[in-house]
């Protein structure tokens, strides 16, 4: 038996024994409750069967744990412990315990009622009129029964009541007797009155009701009422016997458990369960519905620096403010529930809140959800004081309405779909800079869904061989001879259009698939290089492969490259790895540790798109880099027109051309080769030659081509001559 069960069971035993008489000795009582505490803790934590809690509730009744104060002490001890053991399952376990207890108590009460009924009324004998079979026995049972009993004539006059009923309602017998039963039935309780009328007319034999009644002291008690019709010898209705049990404690327990199940324990706000019930009800009723999904920005920083107690205080303060200032509605004199202007504020999870804005279908206000969202932002932005700390936080809000489905397609007619759209819109608000409201956009949402579906397809596509490599020539500018190729990955889904890297590479980086995809690209490019050399032994070219940031930061990247080279047989000096400046420097602004090891293997390192990223020229002298690939803007901007000017010179921007010349000169001073990207015209080629640029690539020479087309470029100049 676990320590928690032992401690909880011992505390439980002490509490219930202090509350009233228990038939079991202390040692047996403690052992029994420790065992059952273990069952409840297992159910709450998820390691046990939640249904077992119902059996514990039944056992309580069977063991005569039925005194109201005993039950109250039981719930007081068990409640917090079960919620701590399982915040999500604890309330459900308490509910199951209560259901089992209530069911067992009802069965016992029903059995007692049946015994009393059988003793009270016996069918008349064949020889005499209806009378009591044993008046003495009935009188004893009637007077001493634990439940309240009243006998009412068919005309509705109360003719007998027992002591238990008088104590239950706090009224003496002479105040109740010979009065009409209608006096004690609330005027608005139409169901009770209709049931009584049907029994008086002989149309109904038995009925059961659960109703609240006013005690003479002013408080309300809840009762479980069983009505039975007694007929005269001729079959006419004669008496109605009402057996009444006080179930106030059970009702309070059920109400408390229902509240726990539907409300967040930290903030007291409705939880996601109650929110979805209200949302689904509003949608089914056809009401105009808006959802404002709010996430507190950077609350994690508060928890990490000031502690979770402070973070919880911030959440509780924000919850109170939102409930008080957003919940009642926005506008003059708006009150919760008045005219449909009230808004339900709920806590979804963690630092997320949601506001349900609903209005009658015939009185929509399309601007109200945005007003509510902006008001919520203003509420969250106000400082929160927690002890010596003055904390300022912000929030991001996603707003979506039922009518946001494009072309009335009904995409947002279900609660789950509406909340998915709200969650997506909240993500847009955070992605766009936080501390703002984002409005749902159906087209953007569909694009996001398409991106997600595409991302989900990628692992299977890689396994199925749907990715292919094209190769773009790297050309020596002095004679336009092929010196290398850059491997470029493409996605060719069967029966569909080719998908470009600008679409799937960002998805692969977000999902982490870029690591296995990058390894496949590296391996396939090296194997293809080996095939070219085997078919054309005199050709010497290098293969250039791009490495993404996530690949470079993988701890085993050096081993991966070494393994690929060994498996393919491609020489290290003929492999060039291209990294952007930001990837090359890593997240800390320091060169990556893997670079020296890769360079020591003989692999060439090239900085791709040079001039668009980190641009710390001081590092170029110390980095193990062999080549710079100038970003396309350095090639295209100096030749914006490509037309001769008035003097007959090539049209170009003098300053940009000078910058290009200085970059090439700097690279050569540091012993680096220079490749110009996006070479598209003869003017660009000629100027780059004059500036001393080493190699180039671009559509002027050739577009990316499949591997079978590369050998045709081995024998002569590439591109126009």
C-alpha positions as CSV (number, residue, x, y, z in Angstrom):
1,X,0.0,0.0,0.0
2,X,1.5,3.4,-1.0
3,X,2.4,6.1,1.5
4,X,-0.2,8.4,0.0
5,X,-3.0,5.9,0.4
6,X,-1.9,5.2,4.0
7,X,-1.8,8.9,4.9
8,X,-5.1,9.6,3.2
9,X,-6.9,6.6,4.6
10,X,-5.7,7.4,8.2
11,X,-6.9,11.0,7.9
12,X,-10.2,9.8,6.5
13,X,-10.7,7.4,9.4
14,X,-10.0,10.0,12.0
15,X,-12.3,12.5,10.3
16,X,-15.4,10.3,10.0
17,X,-14.9,8.8,13.5
18,X,-14.8,12.3,14.9
19,X,-18.0,13.2,13.0
20,X,-20.3,10.5,14.6
21,X,-20.7,6.9,15.7
22,X,-19.1,4.3,13.5
23,X,-19.8,0.6,14.2
24,X,-16.3,-0.6,13.2
25,X,-13.4,-0.5,15.7
26,X,-10.7,2.1,14.9
27,X,-8.1,-0.4,13.6
28,X,-10.6,-2.1,11.3
29,X,-12.0,1.2,10.2
30,X,-8.5,2.6,9.3
31,X,-7.6,-0.6,7.4
32,X,-10.8,-0.5,5.4
33,X,-10.4,3.2,4.5
34,X,-6.7,2.9,3.7
35,X,-7.6,0.2,1.2
36,X,-10.3,2.2,-0.4
37,X,-8.2,5.4,-0.4
38,X,-5.7,3.5,-2.5
39,X,-8.5,2.5,-5.0
40,X,-9.6,6.1,-5.3
41,X,-6.0,7.5,-5.7
42,X,-5.3,4.9,-8.5
43,X,-8.5,5.9,-10.3
44,X,-7.7,9.6,-10.0
45,X,-4.1,9.2,-11.3
46,X,-5.2,7.1,-14.2
47,X,-3.6,3.8,-13.1
48,X,-6.9,2.3,-11.8
49,X,-10.5,1.9,-13.0
50,X,-12.7,5.0,-12.5
51,X,-15.7,2.7,-12.1
52,X,-14.2,1.4,-8.9
53,X,-15.0,4.7,-7.2
54,X,-18.7,3.8,-7.5
55,X,-18.1,0.6,-5.6
56,X,-16.5,2.6,-2.8
57,X,-19.6,4.8,-2.6
58,X,-21.9,1.8,-2.4
59,X,-19.7,0.3,0.4
60,X,-20.0,3.5,2.4
61,X,-23.8,3.0,2.5
62,X,-23.5,-0.7,3.2
63,X,-21.1,0.1,6.1
64,X,-23.6,2.7,7.5
65,X,-21.6,5.8,6.7
66,X,-24.8,7.7,6.1
67,X,-24.9,10.4,8.7
68,X,-24.8,13.8,6.8
69,X,-21.8,15.1,8.8
70,X,-19.9,11.8,8.1
71,X,-20.4,12.2,4.4
72,X,-19.4,15.9,4.6
73,X,-16.1,15.0,6.4
74,X,-15.5,12.3,3.8
75,X,-15.7,14.7,0.9
76,X,-13.7,17.3,2.7
77,X,-10.8,14.9,3.2
78,X,-11.0,13.1,-0.2
79,X,-11.7,16.0,-2.5
80,X,-8.3,17.9,-2.5
81,X,-6.3,14.7,-2.4
82,X,-8.0,13.3,-5.5
83,X,-7.7,16.5,-7.4
84,X,-4.0,16.7,-6.6
85,X,-3.6,13.1,-7.7
86,X,-5.3,13.8,-11.0
87,X,-6.4,17.3,-11.9
88,X,-8.4,16.0,-14.9
89,X,-9.7,12.7,-13.5
90,X,-10.0,13.6,-9.8
91,X,-13.4,15.4,-10.1
92,X,-14.8,12.5,-12.2
93,X,-13.7,10.0,-9.5
94,X,-15.5,12.1,-6.8
95,X,-18.5,12.2,-9.1
96,X,-18.4,8.4,-9.5
97,X,-18.1,8.0,-5.7
98,X,-21.1,10.2,-5.2
99,X,-23.2,8.4,-7.8
100,X,-22.4,5.0,-6.2
101,X,-23.3,6.4,-2.8
102,X,-26.5,8.0,-4.0
103,X,-27.6,4.9,-5.9
104,X,-27.0,2.7,-2.9
105,X,-28.8,5.1,-0.6
106,X,-31.7,5.3,-3.0
107,X,-32.0,1.5,-3.2
108,X,-32.0,1.3,0.6
109,X,-34.6,4.0,0.9
110,X,-36.7,2.3,-1.8
111,X,-36.5,-1.0,0.0
112,X,-37.6,0.6,3.2
113,X,-40.5,2.4,1.4
114,X,-41.6,-0.9,0.0
115,X,-41.6,-2.6,3.4
116,X,-43.6,0.2,4.8
117,X,-46.1,0.1,2.0
118,X,-46.5,-3.6,2.3
119,X,-47.0,-3.3,6.1
120,X,-49.3,-0.3,5.8
121,X,-51.8,-1.5,3.2
122,X,-53.1,-5.0,2.7
123,X,-55.7,-6.0,0.2
124,X,-59.1,-6.5,1.7
125,X,-60.2,-10.0,2.4
126,X,-63.0,-11.5,0.4
127,X,-65.4,-11.3,3.4
128,X,-64.9,-7.7,4.6
129,X,-64.4,-4.2,3.6
130,X,-60.9,-2.7,3.2
131,X,-59.2,-2.0,6.5
132,X,-55.8,-2.1,8.0
133,X,-54.5,-5.7,8.4
134,X,-52.6,-4.8,11.5
135,X,-53.2,-1.4,12.9
136,X,-50.7,-1.8,15.7
137,X,-48.0,-2.9,13.4
138,X,-48.7,-0.2,10.9
139,X,-48.8,2.4,13.6
140,X,-45.4,1.5,14.9
141,X,-43.9,1.5,11.4
142,X,-45.6,4.7,10.5
143,X,-44.6,6.6,13.6
144,X,-41.0,5.4,13.8
145,X,-40.0,5.3,10.1
146,X,-36.8,7.2,9.2
147,X,-38.4,8.7,6.2
148,X,-41.3,11.1,6.1
149,X,-44.7,9.7,5.3
150,X,-47.9,11.5,4.6
151,X,-51.3,10.1,3.7
152,X,-53.5,12.3,1.5
153,X,-57.1,11.6,0.5
154,X,-58.2,11.5,-3.1
155,X,-59.6,15.0,-2.6
156,X,-56.2,16.3,-1.6
157,X,-56.6,16.6,2.2
158,X,-53.6,15.6,4.4
159,X,-55.0,13.2,7.0
160,X,-51.8,11.6,8.4
161,X,-48.2,12.6,8.8
162,X,-45.4,11.0,10.8
163,X,-42.8,12.4,13.1
164,X,-40.0,12.2,10.5
165,X,-41.9,14.3,8.1
166,X,-42.7,17.0,10.7
167,X,-39.0,17.1,11.7
168,X,-37.9,17.2,8.0
169,X,-40.0,20.3,7.3
170,X,-39.8,21.9,10.8
171,X,-43.6,22.0,11.1
172,X,-45.8,20.5,13.9
173,X,-48.4,18.0,12.9
174,X,-51.4,20.1,13.8
175,X,-50.1,22.8,11.3
176,X,-50.1,20.3,8.5
177,X,-53.1,18.0,9.1
178,X,-56.4,18.6,7.4
179,X,-54.9,21.1,5.0
180,X,-54.9,20.8,1.2
181,X,-51.7,19.3,-0.1
182,X,-51.8,22.1,-2.8
183,X,-50.7,24.6,-0.1
184,X,-47.2,22.9,0.0
185,X,-46.7,22.6,-3.8
186,X,-45.0,25.7,-5.3
187,X,-47.3,27.5,-7.8
188,X,-44.8,27.1,-10.6
189,X,-44.2,23.4,-10.1
190,X,-46.6,22.3,-12.8
191,X,-45.2,18.8,-13.2
192,X,-45.9,18.0,-9.5
193,X,-49.4,19.3,-9.7
194,X,-50.1,17.4,-13.0
195,X,-48.8,14.2,-11.4
196,X,-51.0,14.7,-8.3
197,X,-54.1,15.4,-10.5
198,X,-53.5,12.2,-12.5
199,X,-53.3,10.1,-9.3
200,X,-56.4,11.7,-7.9
201,X,-58.2,10.8,-11.1
202,X,-56.9,7.2,-10.9
203,X,-54.9,7.6,-14.1
204,X,-51.5,7.0,-12.4
205,X,-50.5,4.3,-9.9
206,X,-46.9,5.4,-8.9
207,X,-44.7,8.4,-9.4
208,X,-41.3,9.6,-8.3
209,X,-40.1,13.2,-8.1
210,X,-37.2,15.1,-6.7
211,X,-38.1,18.6,-5.6
212,X,-36.9,21.5,-3.4
213,X,-39.1,22.6,-0.6
214,X,-39.0,25.5,1.9
215,X,-38.2,24.5,5.5
216,X,-40.1,26.4,8.2
217,X,-36.8,28.0,9.2
218,X,-36.4,29.5,5.7
219,X,-33.8,27.3,4.2
220,X,-34.4,25.0,1.2
221,X,-34.3,21.3,1.5
222,X,-34.2,18.8,-1.4
223,X,-36.5,15.8,-1.2
224,X,-36.9,12.5,-3.0
225,X,-40.7,11.7,-3.2
226,X,-42.4,8.4,-4.0
227,X,-46.2,8.6,-4.5
228,X,-48.3,5.5,-4.4
229,X,-52.1,5.3,-5.1
230,X,-54.3,3.2,-2.8
231,X,-57.7,2.4,-4.3
232,X,-61.0,1.6,-2.6
233,X,-62.7,-1.9,-3.0
234,X,-64.6,-0.5,-6.0
235,X,-61.3,0.6,-7.6
236,X,-61.9,4.3,-7.0
237,X,-58.9,6.4,-5.8
238,X,-59.0,6.6,-2.0
239,X,-55.6,7.6,-0.7
240,X,-52.2,8.8,-2.0
241,X,-49.3,7.8,0.2
242,X,-46.3,10.1,-0.1
243,X,-42.9,8.8,1.2
244,X,-40.4,11.6,1.4
245,X,-36.6,11.3,2.0
246,X,-34.4,14.3,2.7
247,X,-31.6,14.2,0.0
248,X,-30.3,17.7,0.6
249,X,-26.7,16.5,1.4
250,X,-26.7,14.4,-1.7
251,X,-28.0,17.2,-3.8
252,X,-25.3,19.6,-2.4
253,X,-22.7,17.0,-3.1
254,X,-23.9,16.5,-6.7
255,X,-24.0,20.3,-7.2
256,X,-20.5,20.7,-5.8
257,X,-19.1,17.9,-7.9
258,X,-20.8,19.3,-11.0
259,X,-19.3,22.7,-10.3
260,X,-15.9,21.1,-9.9
261,X,-16.3,19.2,-13.1
262,X,-17.3,22.4,-15.0
263,X,-15.0,25.0,-13.5
264,X,-11.2,25.6,-13.3
265,X,-9.9,25.1,-9.8
266,X,-7.2,27.8,-10.1
267,X,-9.3,30.7,-11.4
268,X,-12.9,29.6,-10.7
269,X,-13.8,30.3,-14.3
270,X,-15.8,27.8,-16.4
271,X,-13.5,25.2,-17.9
272,X,-13.4,23.9,-21.5
273,X,-16.1,21.3,-20.7
274,X,-18.7,23.9,-19.8
275,X,-17.5,26.2,-22.6
276,X,-18.0,23.6,-25.2
277,X,-21.5,22.7,-23.8
278,X,-22.5,26.4,-24.1
279,X,-20.9,26.8,-27.5
280,X,-22.7,23.7,-28.9
281,X,-26.0,24.8,-27.4
282,X,-25.6,28.2,-29.0
283,X,-24.8,26.7,-32.4
284,X,-27.7,24.3,-32.2
285,X,-30.0,27.2,-31.3
286,X,-28.9,29.0,-34.4
287,X,-27.5,32.0,-32.5
288,X,-25.0,34.4,-33.9
289,X,-21.7,33.1,-32.3
290,X,-18.2,34.6,-32.0
291,X,-15.2,33.2,-30.3
292,X,-12.2,35.2,-28.9
293,X,-9.3,32.9,-28.2
294,X,-6.7,34.6,-25.9
295,X,-3.2,33.5,-25.0
296,X,-1.1,35.5,-22.4
297,X,2.2,36.3,-24.0
298,X,5.4,35.2,-22.2
299,X,3.8,34.1,-19.0
300,X,6.4,31.4,-19.0
301,X,9.0,34.1,-18.4
302,X,7.1,35.2,-15.2
303,X,7.0,31.6,-14.0
304,X,10.7,31.0,-14.7
305,X,11.9,34.2,-13.1
306,X,9.5,35.0,-10.3
307,X,8.0,31.5,-9.6
308,X,4.8,29.7,-10.4
309,X,3.1,31.2,-7.3
310,X,3.4,34.7,-8.9
311,X,2.4,33.3,-12.3
312,X,-0.7,31.7,-10.7
313,X,-1.5,35.1,-9.1
314,X,-1.3,36.8,-12.5
315,X,-3.7,34.2,-14.0
316,X,-6.1,34.6,-11.1
317,X,-6.0,38.4,-11.4
318,X,-6.5,38.3,-15.2
319,X,-9.4,35.8,-14.8
320,X,-11.2,38.1,-12.3
321,X,-10.7,41.1,-14.6
322,X,-11.9,39.3,-17.7
323,X,-15.0,37.9,-15.9
324,X,-15.9,41.3,-14.5
325,X,-15.1,43.6,-17.4
326,X,-15.5,41.4,-20.5
327,X,-18.0,38.8,-19.3
328,X,-20.9,41.2,-18.7
329,X,-20.7,42.4,-22.3
330,X,-19.4,45.6,-23.9
331,X,-21.8,48.5,-24.1
332,X,-24.1,50.7,-22.0
333,X,-25.8,48.9,-19.2
334,X,-24.9,45.5,-20.5
335,X,-25.2,42.7,-17.9
336,X,-24.5,39.0,-18.1
337,X,-27.5,37.2,-19.4
338,X,-29.5,40.4,-20.1
339,X,-30.8,40.5,-23.6
340,X,-28.2,38.0,-24.7
341,X,-25.4,40.5,-24.2
342,X,-23.5,38.5,-21.6
343,X,-20.3,36.7,-22.6
344,X,-19.0,33.5,-21.2
345,X,-15.3,33.8,-20.1
346,X,-13.6,30.4,-19.6
347,X,-10.1,29.1,-19.0
348,X,-9.1,26.6,-21.6
349,X,-5.7,25.5,-20.3
350,X,-2.5,27.0,-19.0
351,X,-2.4,30.6,-20.0
352,X,-5.2,30.4,-22.5
353,X,-8.7,32.0,-22.0
354,X,-11.7,32.1,-24.4
355,X,-14.7,34.4,-24.6
356,X,-17.9,33.2,-26.1
357,X,-19.9,36.0,-27.7
358,X,-23.4,35.1,-28.6
359,X,-26.4,37.1,-29.7
360,X,-29.9,36.2,-31.1
361,X,-29.9,35.3,-34.8
362,X,-32.3,38.2,-35.6
363,X,-30.1,40.8,-33.8
364,X,-26.5,40.1,-34.8
365,X,-23.7,42.5,-34.2
366,X,-20.7,41.5,-36.4
367,X,-18.4,44.1,-34.8
368,X,-19.0,42.9,-31.3
369,X,-16.4,40.0,-31.2
370,X,-13.7,42.4,-32.3
371,X,-14.7,44.9,-29.6
372,X,-14.7,42.2,-27.1
373,X,-11.2,41.1,-28.2
374,X,-9.8,44.6,-28.0
375,X,-11.3,45.1,-24.6
376,X,-9.8,41.8,-23.4
377,X,-6.4,43.0,-24.7
378,X,-6.8,46.3,-22.7
379,X,-7.7,44.3,-19.6
380,X,-4.6,42.1,-19.8
381,X,-2.2,45.0,-20.5
382,X,-3.0,46.6,-17.1
383,X,-0.2,45.9,-14.6
384,X,-0.7,43.2,-12.0
385,X,0.8,43.8,-8.6
386,X,2.0,40.6,-6.8
387,X,3.8,41.3,-3.6
388,X,6.8,43.6,-4.4
389,X,6.5,42.8,-8.1
390,X,4.7,45.0,-10.7
391,X,4.1,42.7,-13.7
392,X,3.1,43.8,-17.1
393,X,2.0,41.2,-19.7
394,X,0.2,41.3,-23.0
395,X,-1.9,38.9,-24.9
396,X,-2.6,37.7,-28.4
397,X,-6.2,37.1,-29.5
398,X,-7.7,35.2,-32.4
399,X,-11.3,36.1,-33.4
400,X,-13.6,33.9,-35.4
401,X,-17.3,34.0,-36.1
402,X,-19.7,31.4,-37.2
403,X,-20.4,33.4,-40.4
404,X,-16.7,33.4,-41.3
405,X,-17.1,30.3,-43.5
406,X,-16.5,31.3,-47.1
407,X,-19.5,31.3,-49.4
408,X,-21.7,29.8,-46.7
409,X,-20.0,26.4,-47.0
410,X,-20.8,25.5,-43.4
411,X,-17.1,24.9,-42.5
412,X,-17.6,26.5,-39.0
413,X,-21.0,25.0,-38.1
414,X,-19.5,22.6,-35.5
415,X,-18.0,23.6,-32.2
416,X,-14.8,21.6,-32.9
417,X,-14.3,23.3,-36.3
418,X,-14.9,26.7,-34.8
419,X,-12.4,26.2,-32.1
420,X,-9.8,24.9,-34.6
421,X,-10.2,28.0,-36.6
422,X,-9.9,30.2,-33.5
423,X,-6.7,28.4,-32.5
424,X,-5.3,28.9,-35.9
425,X,-6.2,32.6,-35.8
426,X,-4.6,32.9,-32.4
427,X,-1.4,31.4,-33.9
428,X,-1.5,34.1,-36.6
429,X,-1.7,36.8,-33.9
430,X,1.4,35.4,-32.1
431,X,3.3,34.9,-35.4
432,X,2.6,38.4,-36.5
433,X,4.2,39.9,-33.4
434,X,1.9,39.2,-30.4
435,X,0.1,41.8,-28.3
436,X,-2.5,42.1,-31.1
437,X,-5.9,40.8,-32.4
438,X,-6.0,38.7,-35.5
439,X,-9.2,38.2,-37.5
440,X,-10.0,34.8,-39.1
441,X,-9.3,34.7,-42.8
442,X,-10.9,31.7,-44.6
443,X,-8.4,31.7,-47.5
444,X,-5.4,31.9,-45.2
445,X,-6.9,29.2,-43.1
446,X,-7.4,26.9,-46.1
447,X,-3.8,27.6,-47.1
448,X,-2.6,26.7,-43.6
449,X,-4.6,23.5,-43.7
450,X,-3.1,22.7,-47.1
451,X,0.4,23.4,-45.7
452,X,-0.3,21.0,-42.8
453,X,-1.6,18.3,-45.1
454,X,1.4,18.7,-47.4
455,X,3.8,18.5,-44.4
456,X,2.0,15.3,-43.2
457,X,2.5,13.7,-46.6
458,X,6.2,14.4,-46.8
459,X,7.6,11.4,-44.7
460,X,5.7,8.9,-46.9
461,X,6.8,10.8,-50.0
462,X,10.4,10.5,-49.0
463,X,9.9,6.8,-48.3
464,X,8.2,6.3,-51.7
465,X,11.0,8.0,-53.7
466,X,8.9,11.0,-54.8
467,X,11.8,13.4,-54.3
468,X,14.3,13.9,-57.1
469,X,17.4,16.0,-57.8
470,X,18.1,18.4,-60.6
471,X,21.6,19.8,-61.1
472,X,22.5,23.4,-62.1
473,X,25.9,23.9,-63.7
474,X,28.7,25.8,-62.0
475,X,30.7,27.4,-64.8
476,X,34.2,28.7,-64.9
477,X,33.8,32.3,-66.3
478,X,37.1,32.4,-68.2
479,X,36.2,29.7,-70.7
480,X,32.6,28.8,-69.7
481,X,33.7,25.2,-68.9
482,X,31.7,23.1,-66.4
483,X,33.6,22.7,-63.1
484,X,30.8,21.6,-60.8
485,X,27.0,21.2,-60.3
486,X,24.7,22.3,-57.5
487,X,22.2,19.6,-56.4
488,X,18.7,21.0,-56.1
489,X,15.9,18.9,-54.6
490,X,12.4,18.8,-56.2
491,X,9.2,17.0,-55.2
492,X,7.4,15.0,-58.0
493,X,4.2,13.6,-56.5
494,X,2.6,10.9,-58.7
495,X,-0.1,12.3,-60.9
496,X,0.4,15.9,-59.7
497,X,2.4,19.0,-60.5
498,X,6.0,19.3,-59.3
499,X,6.3,21.1,-56.0
500,X,9.2,23.6,-55.7
501,X,11.6,23.8,-52.8
502,X,10.2,27.3,-51.8
503,X,7.1,25.4,-50.8
504,X,8.3,22.2,-49.1
505,X,11.7,23.2,-47.7
506,X,10.2,25.5,-45.0
507,X,7.7,22.8,-44.1
508,X,10.5,20.2,-43.8
509,X,12.5,22.6,-41.6
510,X,9.5,23.2,-39.3
511,X,8.7,19.5,-39.0
512,X,12.3,18.2,-38.7
513,X,12.0,16.2,-41.9
514,X,14.8,18.3,-43.3
515,X,17.3,16.1,-41.5
516,X,16.4,12.8,-43.2
517,X,15.6,14.6,-46.4
518,X,19.0,16.4,-46.3
519,X,20.8,13.2,-45.8
520,X,19.1,11.6,-48.8
521,X,20.0,14.6,-50.9
522,X,23.6,14.4,-49.9
523,X,23.8,10.7,-50.4
524,X,22.0,10.8,-53.8
525,X,24.2,13.7,-55.1
526,X,27.4,11.8,-54.1
527,X,26.2,8.5,-55.7
528,X,25.3,10.4,-58.9
529,X,28.7,12.1,-58.9
530,X,30.3,8.6,-58.8
531,X,28.2,7.4,-61.7
532,X,29.3,10.4,-63.8
533,X,32.9,9.8,-63.1
534,X,32.6,6.1,-63.9
535,X,31.0,6.9,-67.2
536,X,33.3,9.8,-68.0
537,X,36.7,9.2,-66.2
538,X,38.3,12.3,-67.7
539,X,35.8,14.6,-66.2
540,X,36.7,16.3,-63.0
541,X,33.8,18.2,-61.3
542,X,32.7,18.8,-57.8
543,X,29.2,18.4,-56.4
544,X,27.7,21.2,-54.3
545,X,25.0,20.4,-51.7
546,X,23.0,22.8,-49.6
547,X,22.8,22.2,-45.8
548,X,19.9,23.6,-43.9
549,X,20.3,25.2,-40.4
550,X,18.8,22.3,-38.6
551,X,21.1,19.8,-40.4
552,X,24.2,21.7,-39.5
553,X,23.2,21.9,-35.8
554,X,22.7,18.1,-35.6
555,X,25.3,16.7,-33.2
556,X,26.3,13.9,-35.7
557,X,26.5,16.0,-38.9
558,X,30.3,15.2,-39.3
559,X,29.7,11.5,-38.9
560,X,26.8,11.7,-41.4
561,X,29.0,13.3,-44.1
562,X,31.8,10.9,-43.4
563,X,29.4,7.9,-43.7
564,X,27.9,9.2,-46.9
565,X,31.4,9.7,-48.5
566,X,32.5,6.2,-47.4
567,X,29.3,4.5,-48.6
568,X,29.2,6.3,-52.0
569,X,32.9,6.4,-52.7
570,X,32.8,10.1,-53.6
571,X,36.0,11.9,-52.7
572,X,35.8,14.5,-49.9
573,X,37.7,17.2,-52.0
574,X,35.0,17.0,-54.7
575,X,32.1,17.7,-52.2
576,X,31.2,21.3,-51.5
577,X,28.7,22.1,-48.7
578,X,26.8,25.3,-49.0
579,X,25.6,27.1,-45.8
580,X,24.0,30.5,-45.5
581,X,25.8,33.1,-43.4
582,X,23.3,32.8,-40.5
583,X,23.5,29.0,-40.5
584,X,27.3,29.2,-40.7
585,X,27.5,31.3,-37.5
586,X,24.9,29.4,-35.5
587,X,22.3,30.7,-33.1
588,X,25.0,32.2,-30.7
589,X,26.7,34.3,-33.4
590,X,29.8,32.0,-33.1
591,X,31.1,29.7,-35.9
592,X,29.7,26.2,-35.7
593,X,31.9,23.6,-34.1
594,X,31.4,21.1,-37.0
595,X,33.1,23.4,-39.6
596,X,36.7,22.7,-38.7
597,X,36.1,18.9,-38.6
598,X,34.4,19.0,-42.0
599,X,37.2,21.1,-43.6
600,X,39.8,18.7,-42.1
601,X,38.1,15.9,-44.0
602,X,38.8,17.8,-47.2
603,X,35.3,18.9,-47.8
604,X,34.9,22.4,-49.3
605,X,32.8,24.9,-47.4
606,X,31.0,27.7,-49.3
607,X,29.0,30.6,-47.9
608,X,25.8,30.8,-49.9
609,X,23.9,34.0,-50.6
610,X,26.8,36.0,-49.2
611,X,25.8,39.6,-48.2
612,X,22.3,38.8,-47.1
613,X,22.9,37.4,-43.6
614,X,25.4,37.8,-40.8
615,X,27.9,39.8,-42.9
616,X,30.7,39.8,-40.3
617,X,33.7,40.2,-42.5
618,X,36.0,39.8,-39.6
619,X,35.2,36.1,-39.4
620,X,36.1,35.3,-43.1
621,X,39.8,35.2,-42.3
622,X,39.4,32.6,-39.5
623,X,36.6,30.5,-40.8
624,X,37.4,27.2,-42.6
625,X,35.7,28.5,-45.7
626,X,36.8,27.9,-49.3
627,X,34.3,29.9,-51.4
628,X,31.8,32.7,-51.4
629,X,28.6,32.6,-53.5
630,X,27.5,36.2,-54.0
631,X,23.8,36.8,-53.6
632,X,21.9,37.4,-56.7
633,X,21.4,41.1,-55.9
634,X,25.1,41.8,-56.2
635,X,25.0,40.5,-59.7
636,X,21.7,41.9,-61.0
637,X,21.7,45.4,-59.3
638,X,24.8,46.8,-61.0
639,X,23.3,45.9,-64.3
640,X,19.7,47.1,-63.8
641,X,19.1,47.9,-67.5
642,X,21.8,45.9,-69.3
643,X,21.7,48.7,-71.9
644,X,24.7,50.9,-73.0
645,X,24.7,54.5,-71.7
646,X,25.4,57.6,-73.9
647,X,29.1,57.0,-73.8
648,X,28.7,53.5,-75.2
649,X,29.6,51.8,-71.9
650,X,27.4,49.1,-70.4
651,X,24.5,50.5,-68.4
652,X,25.1,49.9,-64.7
653,X,25.0,51.5,-61.3
654,X,28.6,52.7,-60.6
655,X,28.3,52.4,-56.8
656,X,26.9,48.8,-56.9
657,X,29.5,47.8,-59.4
658,X,32.3,49.1,-57.1
659,X,30.9,47.2,-54.2
660,X,30.9,44.0,-56.3
661,X,34.5,44.6,-57.3
662,X,35.5,45.2,-53.7
663,X,33.8,41.9,-52.6
664,X,35.6,39.9,-55.2
665,X,38.9,41.5,-54.3
666,X,38.4,40.9,-50.6
667,X,37.5,37.2,-51.2
668,X,40.7,36.7,-53.4
669,X,42.8,38.4,-50.7
670,X,41.5,35.9,-48.2
671,X,42.2,33.0,-50.6
672,X,38.6,32.3,-51.4
673,X,37.1,31.6,-54.8
674,X,34.0,33.6,-55.8
675,X,30.9,32.3,-57.5
676,X,28.3,34.7,-58.9
677,X,24.7,33.5,-58.7
678,X,21.8,34.5,-61.0
679,X,23.9,35.2,-64.1
680,X,21.3,35.9,-66.8
681,X,22.9,38.1,-69.5
682,X,26.0,38.4,-71.6
683,X,26.6,41.9,-70.1
684,X,26.7,40.4,-66.6
685,X,29.1,37.6,-67.7
686,X,31.5,40.0,-69.3
687,X,31.6,42.4,-66.4
688,X,32.1,39.6,-63.9
689,X,35.0,38.3,-66.0
690,X,36.6,41.7,-66.0
691,X,36.2,41.9,-62.2
692,X,38.0,38.5,-61.8
693,X,35.0,36.5,-60.6
694,X,35.9,32.8,-60.7
695,X,32.7,30.9,-61.4
696,X,29.0,31.6,-62.1
697,X,25.7,29.9,-62.3
698,X,22.3,31.0,-63.7
699,X,20.0,30.6,-66.6
700,X,22.4,32.4,-69.0
701,X,24.4,29.1,-68.8
702,X,21.7,26.6,-68.1
703,X,18.7,26.0,-65.9
704,X,18.6,23.1,-63.4
705,X,18.5,19.9,-65.4
706,X,18.0,16.2,-64.6
707,X,21.1,14.1,-64.1
708,X,20.8,12.5,-67.5
709,X,21.3,15.9,-69.2
710,X,24.5,16.8,-67.3
711,X,27.0,14.7,-69.4
712,X,26.1,16.7,-72.5
713,X,27.7,19.7,-70.8
714,X,31.1,18.0,-70.2
715,X,32.6,18.5,-73.6
716,X,32.3,22.2,-74.4
717,X,31.4,25.7,-73.3
718,X,28.2,25.9,-71.3
719,X,25.8,28.5,-72.6
720,X,26.1,31.0,-75.4
721,X,29.6,31.8,-76.6
